[in-house]
Amino acid sequence: MRRSLYAKFWLTYALFALLGFFVISTLISQLTLAKRTELKADDLYREANYISSNFVRSYYSGRSSSSLEPIHTQFQALGVYLNASIWLLDNNGRILVNSKENLNLEEPDIIEEFDPADMKGSYYVIGDFYGYFPEKTLSVVAPVTYNFKNNGYVVLHTSYSLLERERDQMLNLTYIAMLIIFGLSLLILLVFTVSVYYPIKAITVAASQYAAGNFQYEITVDSEDEIGHLADTMSYMALELAELDENQKKFVSNISHDFRSPLTSIKGYLEAMQDGTIPAQMQEKYIGIVLRETERLNKLTSGLLTLNSFDTKKNMLDITTFDINSVIKNTVSTFEGACTEKRIIVDLLFDSRMQPVSADMGKIQQVLYNLLDNAINFSNSNSVITIETTARHEKIFISVKDTGIGIPKESQKRIWERFYKTDPSRGKDKRGTGLGLSIVKEIIQTHGEHINVISTEGVGTEFIFTLPRVELEEE
């Protein structure tokens, strides 16, 4: 079962919250209690040393009366102030003074197992203090010294539960702060849901629709950020895919039509000759028709292969330097028969004897052939076709201009489409494939140059393209 990214995000958020509370309630709790215990022990130890130096040492030095009554009174007062039990122990573990009990010198309590060495170098212990207290207690021990001799100990006891309550109060504040933080993060998560998750989900649904071929599906995302830009890009992609899909259908339809017509003619004529419908004396005429239709199919196939070589970018240009004027002359000579048949004059206008250019000569020859073939096919009899080359700065402008039927204005933007034919061309030239101008544009664009068309119905058409100019070296 696939889990959505949003569900993973919520799961991660929940795990993070639980882990946060677990860490606070265990590790942070222990660290806080340990730190609070250490600070409390430091405070009590300072007090114990103060008591030892200022109240107890005078008792052992003999400067005050030998009575413990004043010390007991002072211990009681300090015990209330410190919220602790204060003892004075002798070296044998007898409790001489206990701030929580009355003074009893005849039968004092004895901590029989008391041994300062048990504290292992520390000044405080946590426990029941050798079984004396019924609850857990923090006990701080400070020695009473006089004349470099240890005479006893001042011991301060405080309930460990007080430290735990202080710890709990601090943790409660931490829990409240953490709840506020998680509440704010939840608000951020909700904002993320509205501004990021829902738009991405809408884009994902749209992508699925486009993958299924529904290019008319609209993305309902209205934002000006990167996600909105992504949605707009997806919408634009859908429009392009829809247009590509439509062009593909047109392509299949056009190529099917252009292949079916000559194949139908060839099949019909051959069957007619086979079954004797066409007599033997007329078969030569229809064989010529079959050959022309075959040539049309060959031309169509060659055009498709040429365009495919550009589409797959397998076609590499063979860039050389050559005289474009000479190429034009050679190309025009191949149409001498067609021009003579329609009584068309080709006028060549060159602004210099030689015009060296840098290009693929074979490809440019194909461009000139297709443009001149179009010009002858769509020119009226007894007309003139003008081919002109002009040098401007670093470019050579080549113009092929006829005085034929022209191209309708609404068709001028579509003439570069594959298989596109205007209605007049279908009636005028049924042998055309609709690929010539597509091949022309692909070749010129592959050279990194431009080609434009200027046409007026009933007046004529002019195609103009550019090639890189090469300066002639001075002899």
The 8 nearest C-alpha neighbors of each residue, nearest first, counted from 0:
[[1, 2, 3, 6, 4, 7, 5, 10],
 [0, 2, 3, 4, 6, 7, 5, 8],
 [1, 3, 0, 6, 4, 7, 5, 8],
 [4, 2, 6, 5, 7, 1, 8, 0],
 [3, 5, 7, 6, 8, 2, 9, 196],
 [4, 6, 8, 3, 7, 9, 196, 2],
 [7, 5, 9, 3, 8, 4, 10, 2],
 [8, 6, 10, 4, 5, 9, 11, 3],
 [7, 9, 5, 11, 6, 10, 4, 12],
 [10, 8, 12, 6, 11, 7, 13, 5],
 [11, 9, 7, 13, 12, 8, 6, 14],
 [10, 12, 14, 8, 9, 13, 15, 7],
 [11, 13, 9, 15, 10, 14, 8, 16],
 [14, 12, 16, 10, 15, 11, 9, 17],
 [15, 13, 11, 17, 16, 12, 18, 10],
 [14, 16, 18, 12, 13, 17, 19, 11],
 [17, 15, 19, 13, 14, 18, 12, 20],
 [18, 16, 14, 20, 19, 15, 21, 13],
 [17, 19, 21, 15, 16, 20, 14, 22],
 [20, 18, 16, 22, 17, 21, 15, 23],
 [19, 21, 23, 17, 22, 18, 24, 16],
 [22, 20, 18, 24, 19, 23, 17, 25],
 [21, 23, 19, 26, 25, 20, 24, 18],
 [24, 22, 27, 20, 21, 25, 28, 26],
 [23, 25, 21, 28, 22, 20, 27, 26],
 [26, 24, 28, 22, 23, 27, 21, 29],
 [25, 27, 29, 22, 28, 23, 30, 24],
 [28, 26, 23, 30, 29, 25, 31, 22],
 [29, 27, 31, 25, 24, 26, 30, 23],
 [30, 28, 32, 26, 31, 27, 33, 25],
 [29, 31, 27, 33, 32, 28, 34, 26],
 [30, 32, 28, 34, 29, 33, 27, 35],
 [33, 31, 35, 29, 34, 30, 166, 36],
 [32, 34, 36, 30, 31, 35, 29, 37],
 [33, 35, 37, 31, 36, 32, 30, 38],
 [36, 34, 32, 38, 37, 33, 31, 39],
 [37, 35, 33, 39, 34, 38, 32, 40],
 [36, 38, 34, 40, 35, 39, 33, 41],
 [37, 39, 41, 35, 40, 36, 34, 42],
 [40, 38, 42, 36, 41, 37, 35, 43],
 [39, 41, 37, 43, 42, 38, 44, 36],
 [42, 40, 44, 38, 39, 43, 37, 45],
 [41, 43, 39, 45, 40, 44, 38, 46],
 [44, 42, 46, 40, 45, 41, 47, 39],
 [45, 43, 47, 41, 46, 42, 40, 139],
 [44, 46, 48, 42, 43, 47, 49, 41],
 [45, 47, 49, 43, 44, 48, 50, 42],
 [48, 46, 44, 50, 49, 45, 141, 153],
 [49, 47, 51, 45, 46, 50, 141, 52],
 [48, 50, 46, 52, 47, 51, 53, 45],
 [51, 49, 47, 54, 53, 48, 52, 46],
 [52, 50, 48, 55, 49, 143, 53, 56],
 [51, 53, 49, 50, 56, 48, 54, 55],
 [52, 54, 50, 51, 49, 55, 56, 57],
 [55, 53, 50, 51, 56, 52, 57, 70],
 [54, 56, 51, 58, 57, 53, 52, 50],
 [55, 57, 58, 59, 52, 51, 54, 60],
 [58, 56, 60, 59, 55, 62, 63, 61],
 [59, 57, 56, 55, 60, 61, 63, 65],
 [58, 60, 56, 61, 57, 55, 145, 150],
 [61, 59, 57, 62, 58, 56, 145, 63],
 [60, 62, 63, 59, 58, 57, 64, 65],
 [63, 61, 60, 57, 58, 64, 59, 65],
 [64, 62, 61, 58, 57, 65, 60, 66],
 [65, 63, 66, 61, 62, 58, 67, 57],
 [64, 66, 58, 63, 67, 61, 59, 62],
 [65, 67, 64, 68, 69, 58, 70, 63],
 [68, 66, 70, 69, 71, 65, 96, 58],
 [67, 69, 71, 70, 66, 72, 102, 73],
 [68, 70, 72, 71, 67, 73, 66, 74],
 [71, 69, 73, 67, 72, 68, 74, 54],
 [70, 72, 74, 68, 69, 73, 96, 67],
 [73, 71, 69, 75, 70, 74, 68, 76],
 [72, 74, 70, 76, 75, 71, 77, 69],
 [75, 73, 71, 77, 98, 72, 76, 78],
 [76, 74, 98, 78, 72, 73, 77, 71],
 [75, 77, 73, 79, 78, 74, 72, 80],
 [76, 78, 80, 74, 79, 75, 81, 73],
 [79, 77, 83, 75, 81, 80, 76, 82],
 [80, 78, 82, 77, 76, 81, 75, 83],
 [79, 81, 77, 78, 82, 76, 83, 75],
 [80, 82, 78, 83, 79, 77, 43, 84],
 [83, 81, 79, 78, 80, 157, 84, 77],
 [84, 82, 157, 78, 81, 156, 155, 85],
 [83, 85, 156, 78, 155, 98, 99, 157],
 [86, 84, 155, 98, 154, 97, 78, 74],
 [87, 85, 97, 154, 96, 153, 88, 155],
 [86, 88, 153, 96, 95, 152, 94, 154],
 [89, 87, 94, 152, 93, 151, 92, 95],
 [90, 88, 151, 91, 92, 93, 152, 150],
 [89, 91, 151, 92, 150, 88, 152, 93],
 [92, 90, 89, 93, 111, 88, 113, 109],
 [91, 93, 110, 89, 109, 90, 113, 88],
 [94, 92, 109, 88, 89, 91, 108, 95],
 [95, 93, 88, 108, 96, 107, 87, 109],
 [94, 96, 87, 88, 93, 107, 104, 97],
 [95, 97, 87, 86, 94, 71, 102, 98],
 [98, 96, 86, 99, 100, 85, 94, 87],
 [97, 99, 75, 74, 85, 100, 84, 71],
 [98, 100, 97, 84, 75, 101, 85, 78],
 [101, 99, 97, 98, 102, 96, 103, 75],
 [102, 100, 103, 99, 97, 98, 96, 71],
 [101, 103, 96, 104, 100, 71, 97, 68],
 [104, 102, 107, 105, 106, 101, 95, 96],
 [103, 105, 107, 106, 102, 95, 96, 67],
 [104, 106, 103, 107, 102, 108, 95, 93],
 [107, 105, 104, 103, 108, 109, 93, 94],
 [108, 106, 103, 104, 94, 105, 109, 93],
 [109, 107, 94, 93, 106, 110, 95, 92],
 [108, 110, 93, 92, 111, 94, 107, 91],
 [111, 109, 92, 113, 112, 93, 108, 129],
 [110, 112, 109, 113, 92, 91, 93, 129],
 [113, 111, 110, 114, 129, 92, 109, 91],
 [112, 114, 110, 111, 92, 115, 129, 91],
 [113, 115, 116, 117, 112, 92, 118, 111],
 [116, 114, 117, 118, 113, 119, 140, 120],
 [115, 117, 114, 118, 119, 120, 113, 121],
 [118, 116, 115, 119, 114, 113, 120, 121],
 [117, 119, 121, 116, 120, 115, 124, 122],
 [120, 118, 117, 121, 116, 115, 122, 123],
 [119, 121, 118, 122, 116, 117, 115, 123],
 [122, 120, 118, 119, 123, 124, 140, 117],
 [121, 123, 140, 139, 120, 118, 141, 124],
 [122, 124, 139, 138, 121, 140, 40, 125],
 [125, 123, 138, 137, 126, 139, 118, 122],
 [124, 126, 137, 136, 138, 135, 123, 127],
 [125, 127, 135, 136, 128, 124, 137, 134],
 [126, 128, 132, 130, 135, 129, 136, 131],
 [129, 127, 130, 126, 131, 132, 138, 136],
 [128, 130, 131, 127, 112, 113, 110, 126],
 [131, 129, 127, 128, 132, 133, 126, 110],
 [130, 132, 129, 128, 127, 133, 110, 134],
 [133, 131, 127, 134, 130, 128, 135, 136],
 [134, 132, 127, 131, 135, 130, 136, 126],
 [135, 133, 132, 127, 136, 126, 158, 159],
 [134, 136, 126, 127, 159, 158, 125, 133],
 [135, 137, 158, 159, 126, 125, 157, 127],
 [138, 136, 125, 157, 159, 156, 124, 158],
 [137, 139, 156, 124, 123, 155, 136, 125],
 [138, 140, 123, 155, 154, 122, 44, 40],
 [141, 139, 154, 122, 153, 123, 152, 138],
 [140, 142, 153, 152, 47, 48, 154, 44],
 [143, 141, 152, 151, 153, 144, 149, 140],
 [142, 144, 151, 152, 51, 150, 149, 56],
 [145, 143, 149, 148, 150, 147, 142, 146],
 [144, 146, 148, 147, 149, 56, 143, 150],
 [145, 147, 148, 144, 149, 60, 150, 59],
 [148, 146, 145, 144, 149, 150, 143, 142],
 [147, 149, 145, 144, 146, 150, 143, 151],
 [148, 150, 144, 151, 143, 142, 145, 147],
 [151, 149, 143, 144, 148, 89, 90, 145],
 [152, 150, 89, 90, 143, 88, 149, 142],
 [151, 153, 142, 88, 143, 141, 87, 154],
 [152, 154, 87, 141, 86, 140, 47, 142],
 [153, 155, 140, 86, 139, 85, 152, 87],
 [156, 154, 85, 139, 138, 84, 83, 86],
 [155, 157, 138, 84, 83, 137, 85, 136],
 [158, 156, 83, 137, 136, 159, 84, 138],
 [157, 159, 136, 160, 161, 137, 135, 156],
 [158, 160, 136, 162, 161, 135, 137, 157],
 [159, 161, 163, 162, 158, 164, 135, 136],
 [162, 160, 164, 159, 163, 158, 165, 157],
 [163, 161, 165, 159, 160, 164, 166, 36],
 [162, 164, 166, 160, 165, 161, 167, 159],
 [165, 163, 167, 161, 166, 162, 160, 168],
 [164, 166, 162, 168, 163, 167, 161, 169],
 [167, 165, 163, 169, 164, 168, 32, 162],
 [166, 168, 164, 170, 169, 165, 171, 163],
 [169, 167, 171, 165, 170, 166, 164, 172],
 [168, 170, 166, 172, 167, 171, 165, 173],
 [171, 169, 173, 167, 172, 168, 174, 166],
 [170, 172, 174, 168, 173, 169, 167, 175],
 [171, 173, 175, 169, 170, 174, 176, 168],
 [172, 174, 170, 176, 171, 175, 177, 169],
 [173, 175, 171, 177, 172, 176, 170, 178],
 [176, 174, 178, 172, 177, 173, 171, 179],
 [177, 175, 173, 179, 174, 178, 172, 180],
 [176, 178, 180, 174, 179, 175, 173, 181],
 [179, 177, 175, 181, 180, 176, 182, 174],
 [178, 180, 182, 176, 177, 181, 183, 175],
 [181, 179, 177, 183, 182, 178, 184, 176],
 [180, 182, 184, 178, 183, 179, 185, 177],
 [183, 181, 179, 185, 180, 184, 178, 186],
 [182, 184, 186, 180, 185, 181, 179, 187],
 [185, 183, 181, 187, 186, 182, 188, 180],
 [186, 184, 188, 182, 187, 183, 181, 189],
 [185, 187, 183, 189, 184, 188, 190, 182],
 [186, 188, 184, 190, 185, 189, 191, 183],
 [187, 189, 185, 191, 186, 190, 184, 192],
 [188, 190, 192, 186, 191, 187, 185, 193],
 [189, 191, 187, 193, 192, 188, 194, 186],
 [192, 190, 188, 195, 194, 189, 193, 187],
 [193, 191, 196, 189, 190, 195, 194, 188],
 [192, 194, 190, 191, 197, 195, 196, 189],
 [193, 195, 191, 192, 190, 196, 198, 197],
 [196, 194, 191, 198, 192, 197, 193, 199],
 [195, 197, 192, 199, 198, 200, 193, 194],
 [196, 198, 200, 199, 193, 195, 192, 201],
 [199, 197, 201, 200, 195, 196, 220, 202],
 [200, 198, 202, 196, 201, 197, 203, 195],
 [199, 201, 203, 197, 198, 202, 196, 204],
 [202, 200, 198, 204, 199, 203, 197, 205],
 [201, 203, 205, 199, 200, 204, 206, 198],
 [204, 202, 200, 206, 205, 201, 199, 207],
 [203, 205, 207, 201, 206, 202, 200, 208],
 [206, 204, 202, 208, 203, 207, 218, 209],
 [205, 207, 203, 209, 208, 204, 210, 202],
 [208, 206, 210, 204, 205, 209, 211, 203],
 [207, 209, 205, 211, 213, 206, 210, 204],
 [210, 208, 212, 206, 213, 214, 211, 207],
 [209, 211, 207, 212, 208, 206, 213, 214],
 [212, 210, 208, 209, 213, 207, 214, 206],
 [211, 213, 209, 210, 214, 208, 241, 215],
 [214, 212, 209, 208, 215, 211, 216, 210],
 [213, 215, 209, 237, 216, 241, 212, 238],
 [214, 216, 213, 217, 237, 241, 238, 209],
 [215, 217, 214, 213, 205, 218, 208, 209],
 [218, 216, 219, 215, 234, 205, 214, 237],
 [219, 217, 220, 205, 202, 201, 230, 216],
 [218, 220, 217, 221, 201, 198, 202, 230],
 [221, 219, 218, 198, 222, 227, 230, 201],
 [220, 222, 227, 219, 223, 198, 230, 218],
 [223, 221, 227, 224, 220, 226, 228, 225],
 [222, 224, 227, 228, 225, 221, 226, 220],
 [225, 223, 227, 226, 222, 228, 229, 221],
 [224, 226, 228, 227, 229, 223, 222, 230],
 [227, 225, 229, 228, 224, 230, 198, 222],
 [228, 226, 222, 230, 224, 223, 229, 225],
 [227, 229, 225, 231, 226, 230, 232, 224],
 [228, 230, 226, 232, 227, 231, 233, 225],
 [231, 229, 227, 233, 232, 228, 226, 234],
 [232, 230, 234, 228, 233, 229, 235, 227],
 [231, 233, 229, 235, 230, 234, 236, 228],
 [232, 234, 236, 230, 231, 235, 229, 237],
 [235, 233, 237, 231, 236, 232, 230, 238],
 [234, 236, 232, 238, 237, 233, 231, 239],
 [235, 237, 233, 239, 234, 238, 240, 232],
 [238, 236, 240, 234, 214, 235, 239, 241],
 [239, 237, 241, 235, 236, 240, 242, 234],
 [238, 240, 236, 242, 237, 241, 243, 235],
 [241, 239, 243, 237, 242, 238, 244, 236],
 [242, 240, 244, 238, 243, 239, 214, 237],
 [241, 243, 245, 239, 240, 244, 246, 238],
 [242, 244, 240, 246, 241, 245, 239, 247],
 [245, 243, 241, 247, 242, 246, 240, 248],
 [244, 246, 242, 248, 247, 243, 241, 249],
 [247, 245, 249, 243, 248, 244, 250, 242],
 [246, 248, 250, 244, 249, 245, 243, 251],
 [247, 249, 245, 251, 250, 246, 252, 244],
 [250, 248, 246, 252, 247, 251, 253, 245],
 [251, 249, 247, 253, 248, 252, 246, 254],
 [250, 252, 248, 254, 249, 253, 255, 247],
 [251, 253, 249, 255, 250, 254, 248, 256],
 [254, 252, 256, 250, 255, 251, 249, 257],
 [253, 255, 257, 251, 256, 252, 250, 258],
 [254, 256, 252, 258, 253, 257, 259, 251],
 [255, 257, 253, 259, 254, 258, 252, 260],
 [258, 256, 254, 255, 259, 260, 253, 432],
 [259, 257, 255, 256, 260, 254, 261, 262],
 [258, 260, 256, 262, 257, 255, 261, 263],
 [259, 261, 263, 262, 258, 257, 256, 264],
 [262, 260, 264, 292, 263, 259, 258, 265],
 [263, 261, 265, 259, 264, 260, 266, 258],
 [262, 264, 266, 260, 261, 265, 259, 267],
 [265, 263, 261, 267, 262, 266, 268, 260],
 [266, 264, 262, 289, 268, 267, 263, 261],
 [265, 267, 263, 269, 264, 268, 262, 270],
 [268, 266, 264, 270, 265, 269, 263, 271],
 [267, 269, 271, 265, 270, 266, 264, 272],
 [268, 270, 272, 266, 271, 267, 273, 265],
 [271, 269, 273, 267, 272, 268, 266, 274],
 [270, 272, 276, 268, 269, 273, 274, 277],
 [271, 273, 277, 269, 275, 270, 274, 276],
 [274, 272, 270, 271, 275, 269, 276, 277],
 [273, 275, 271, 272, 276, 270, 277, 269],
 [276, 274, 272, 277, 273, 278, 271, 279],
 [277, 275, 271, 274, 272, 278, 273, 270],
 [276, 278, 272, 275, 271, 282, 281, 279],
 [279, 277, 280, 281, 275, 276, 282, 272],
 [278, 280, 282, 281, 277, 272, 275, 283],
 [279, 281, 278, 282, 283, 277, 284, 285],
 [282, 280, 279, 283, 278, 284, 277, 285],
 [281, 283, 279, 285, 284, 280, 286, 277],
 [284, 282, 286, 285, 281, 287, 280, 279],
 [283, 285, 287, 282, 286, 281, 288, 280],
 [286, 284, 288, 287, 282, 283, 289, 268],
 [285, 287, 289, 283, 288, 284, 282, 290],
 [286, 288, 290, 285, 284, 289, 291, 283],
 [289, 287, 285, 291, 286, 290, 292, 284],
 [288, 290, 286, 292, 265, 287, 291, 293],
 [291, 289, 293, 287, 288, 292, 294, 286],
 [292, 290, 294, 288, 293, 289, 295, 287],
 [291, 293, 295, 289, 261, 294, 290, 288],
 [294, 292, 290, 296, 295, 291, 289, 297],
 [295, 293, 297, 291, 292, 296, 298, 290],
 [294, 296, 292, 298, 293, 297, 299, 291],
 [297, 295, 299, 293, 294, 298, 300, 292],
 [296, 298, 294, 300, 295, 299, 301, 293],
 [297, 299, 295, 301, 296, 300, 294, 302],
 [300, 298, 296, 302, 297, 301, 432, 295],
 [299, 301, 303, 297, 302, 298, 296, 304],
 [302, 300, 304, 298, 303, 299, 297, 305],
 [303, 301, 305, 299, 300, 304, 298, 434],
 [302, 304, 300, 306, 305, 301, 307, 299],
 [305, 303, 307, 301, 302, 306, 308, 300],
 [304, 306, 302, 308, 303, 307, 301, 309],
 [307, 305, 303, 309, 308, 304, 438, 310],
 [306, 308, 310, 304, 309, 305, 303, 311],
 [307, 309, 314, 305, 306, 311, 313, 310],
 [308, 310, 312, 306, 307, 311, 314, 313],
 [311, 309, 307, 312, 308, 306, 313, 314],
 [310, 312, 313, 308, 309, 307, 314, 306],
 [313, 311, 309, 314, 310, 308, 315, 307],
 [314, 312, 311, 308, 315, 309, 310, 307],
 [313, 315, 308, 312, 309, 316, 311, 310],
 [316, 314, 313, 317, 312, 309, 308, 445],
 [315, 317, 359, 318, 314, 358, 446, 362],
 [316, 318, 359, 319, 315, 358, 360, 361],
 [317, 319, 359, 358, 316, 357, 320, 360],
 [320, 318, 357, 358, 359, 321, 317, 360],
 [319, 321, 357, 356, 355, 358, 318, 322],
 [322, 320, 355, 356, 323, 319, 357, 360],
 [321, 323, 355, 354, 324, 325, 353, 356],
 [322, 324, 326, 325, 354, 321, 355, 327],
 [325, 323, 327, 322, 326, 354, 353, 328],
 [326, 324, 328, 327, 323, 322, 329, 353],
 [327, 325, 323, 329, 328, 324, 330, 364],
 [328, 326, 330, 324, 325, 329, 331, 323],
 [327, 329, 325, 331, 330, 326, 332, 324],
 [328, 330, 326, 332, 327, 331, 325, 333],
 [331, 329, 327, 332, 328, 333, 326, 368],
 [332, 330, 328, 333, 334, 329, 327, 335],
 [331, 333, 329, 335, 334, 330, 328, 327],
 [332, 334, 331, 330, 335, 329, 336, 337],
 [335, 333, 337, 332, 331, 336, 338, 330],
 [334, 336, 338, 332, 337, 333, 339, 331],
 [335, 337, 339, 338, 334, 340, 333, 332],
 [338, 336, 340, 334, 339, 335, 341, 375],
 [339, 337, 343, 335, 341, 340, 336, 342],
 [338, 340, 342, 336, 337, 341, 335, 343],
 [339, 341, 337, 338, 342, 336, 343, 335],
 [342, 340, 380, 338, 343, 339, 337, 381],
 [343, 341, 339, 381, 338, 340, 380, 344],
 [344, 342, 338, 382, 381, 341, 383, 380],
 [343, 345, 383, 384, 346, 382, 342, 338],
 [346, 344, 384, 385, 383, 347, 343, 386],
 [345, 347, 385, 384, 386, 344, 348, 383],
 [348, 346, 386, 387, 385, 349, 345, 328],
 [349, 347, 387, 386, 346, 388, 350, 385],
 [350, 348, 388, 351, 387, 347, 352, 389],
 [349, 351, 389, 388, 348, 352, 390, 387],
 [352, 350, 349, 353, 354, 389, 388, 390],
 [351, 353, 349, 354, 350, 324, 322, 325],
 [354, 352, 351, 322, 355, 324, 323, 325],
 [353, 355, 322, 323, 324, 356, 351, 352],
 [356, 354, 322, 321, 469, 323, 353, 468],
 [357, 355, 468, 469, 320, 467, 321, 322],
 [358, 356, 320, 319, 467, 318, 469, 468],
 [359, 357, 318, 319, 360, 356, 320, 446],
 [358, 360, 318, 317, 362, 361, 316, 319],
 [359, 361, 363, 362, 358, 364, 319, 321],
 [360, 362, 364, 363, 359, 365, 317, 358],
 [363, 361, 365, 364, 359, 360, 366, 442],
 [364, 362, 366, 360, 365, 361, 359, 367],
 [363, 365, 361, 367, 362, 366, 360, 368],
 [364, 366, 368, 362, 363, 367, 369, 361],
 [367, 365, 363, 439, 369, 364, 368, 370],
 [366, 368, 364, 370, 365, 369, 371, 363],
 [367, 369, 365, 371, 366, 370, 372, 364],
 [370, 368, 372, 366, 371, 367, 435, 373],
 [371, 369, 373, 367, 372, 368, 374, 366],
 [370, 372, 374, 368, 373, 369, 367, 375],
 [373, 371, 369, 375, 370, 374, 368, 376],
 [374, 372, 376, 370, 371, 375, 377, 369],
 [373, 375, 371, 377, 372, 376, 401, 378],
 [376, 374, 378, 372, 373, 377, 371, 338],
 [377, 375, 373, 374, 378, 372, 428, 427],
 [376, 378, 374, 403, 375, 373, 404, 379],
 [379, 377, 403, 375, 376, 374, 402, 404],
 [378, 380, 403, 382, 381, 377, 404, 402],
 [381, 379, 341, 382, 342, 343, 378, 340],
 [380, 382, 342, 343, 379, 341, 383, 344],
 [383, 381, 343, 380, 379, 344, 402, 378],
 [382, 384, 344, 343, 345, 401, 385, 402],
 [385, 383, 401, 345, 400, 346, 344, 386],
 [386, 384, 346, 400, 345, 399, 347, 387],
 [387, 385, 399, 347, 398, 346, 348, 400],
 [386, 388, 348, 398, 349, 397, 347, 385],
 [389, 387, 397, 349, 396, 398, 348, 350],
 [390, 388, 396, 395, 350, 391, 387, 397],
 [389, 391, 395, 394, 396, 392, 388, 350],
 [392, 390, 394, 393, 395, 389, 396, 468],
 [391, 393, 394, 390, 468, 395, 467, 389],
 [394, 392, 468, 391, 467, 395, 390, 469],
 [395, 393, 468, 467, 391, 466, 392, 390],
 [394, 396, 390, 466, 465, 468, 389, 391],
 [395, 397, 465, 389, 388, 464, 390, 394],
 [398, 396, 388, 464, 463, 387, 465, 395],
 [397, 399, 463, 387, 386, 462, 400, 388],
 [400, 398, 386, 462, 461, 385, 463, 387],
 [401, 399, 461, 385, 384, 460, 398, 386],
 [400, 402, 384, 459, 460, 403, 374, 461],
 [403, 401, 459, 458, 378, 383, 382, 460],
 [404, 402, 378, 459, 377, 379, 401, 405],
 [403, 405, 457, 459, 456, 377, 458, 378],
 [406, 404, 456, 459, 455, 460, 457, 454],
 [405, 407, 456, 454, 455, 411, 408, 410],
 [408, 406, 410, 409, 456, 411, 405, 455],
 [407, 409, 410, 411, 406, 455, 454, 456],
 [408, 410, 407, 411, 412, 413, 406, 421],
 [411, 409, 413, 407, 408, 412, 414, 406],
 [410, 412, 408, 413, 414, 409, 406, 407],
 [413, 411, 410, 414, 409, 415, 408, 416],
 [414, 412, 410, 415, 416, 411, 419, 409],
 [413, 415, 416, 411, 412, 419, 410, 436],
 [416, 414, 437, 413, 436, 417, 440, 412],
 [417, 415, 413, 414, 419, 437, 418, 434],
 [416, 418, 434, 419, 437, 433, 415, 250],
 [419, 417, 433, 434, 253, 432, 420, 416],
 [418, 420, 433, 417, 416, 414, 421, 413],
 [421, 419, 433, 424, 418, 422, 425, 414],
 [420, 422, 424, 423, 425, 419, 410, 406],
 [423, 421, 425, 424, 420, 426, 427, 419],
 [424, 422, 426, 425, 421, 427, 420, 428],
 [423, 425, 427, 426, 421, 422, 428, 420],
 [426, 424, 422, 429, 423, 428, 427, 420],
 [427, 425, 423, 424, 428, 429, 422, 421],
 [426, 428, 424, 425, 423, 429, 377, 376],
 [429, 427, 430, 425, 424, 426, 431, 376],
 [428, 430, 425, 431, 426, 427, 424, 432],
 [429, 431, 428, 295, 432, 292, 425, 291],
 [432, 430, 429, 433, 428, 295, 425, 434],
 [433, 431, 434, 299, 418, 430, 257, 435],
 [432, 434, 418, 419, 420, 431, 435, 417],
 [435, 433, 437, 417, 432, 418, 436, 438],
 [436, 434, 438, 437, 369, 433, 439, 432],
 [435, 437, 439, 438, 415, 434, 440, 414],
 [438, 436, 415, 434, 440, 439, 435, 417],
 [437, 439, 441, 435, 436, 440, 306, 434],
 [440, 438, 436, 366, 442, 437, 441, 443],
 [439, 441, 443, 437, 442, 438, 444, 436],
 [440, 442, 438, 444, 439, 443, 445, 437],
 [443, 441, 445, 439, 440, 444, 438, 446],
 [442, 444, 446, 440, 445, 448, 441, 449],
 [445, 443, 447, 446, 441, 448, 442, 440],
 [444, 446, 442, 447, 443, 441, 448, 309],
 [447, 445, 443, 444, 448, 442, 358, 316],
 [446, 448, 444, 445, 443, 449, 466, 442],
 [447, 449, 444, 443, 446, 465, 466, 450],
 [450, 448, 464, 465, 443, 444, 451, 447],
 [449, 451, 464, 463, 465, 440, 443, 462],
 [452, 450, 463, 462, 464, 449, 453, 461],
 [451, 453, 462, 461, 463, 454, 450, 460],
 [454, 452, 461, 460, 462, 451, 455, 463],
 [453, 455, 460, 405, 406, 459, 461, 452],
 [456, 454, 405, 458, 459, 457, 406, 460],
 [457, 455, 405, 458, 406, 404, 407, 459],
 [456, 458, 404, 405, 459, 455, 403, 402],
 [459, 457, 455, 456, 402, 405, 403, 404],
 [458, 460, 402, 405, 403, 401, 404, 455],
 [461, 459, 454, 405, 401, 400, 453, 455],
 [460, 462, 400, 453, 399, 452, 454, 401],
 [461, 463, 452, 399, 398, 451, 400, 453],
 [464, 462, 398, 451, 450, 397, 452, 461],
 [465, 463, 450, 397, 449, 396, 451, 398],
 [466, 464, 396, 395, 448, 449, 397, 394],
 [465, 467, 395, 394, 468, 356, 448, 396],
 [468, 466, 394, 356, 357, 395, 393, 469],
 [467, 469, 356, 394, 393, 395, 466, 355],
 [470, 468, 356, 355, 471, 357, 467, 320],
 [471, 469, 472, 468, 355, 356, 354, 393],
 [472, 470, 473, 469, 355, 354, 353, 474],
 [471, 473, 474, 470, 469, 355, 353, 354],
 [474, 472, 471, 470, 469, 353, 355, 354],
 [473, 472, 471, 470, 353, 355, 469, 352]]
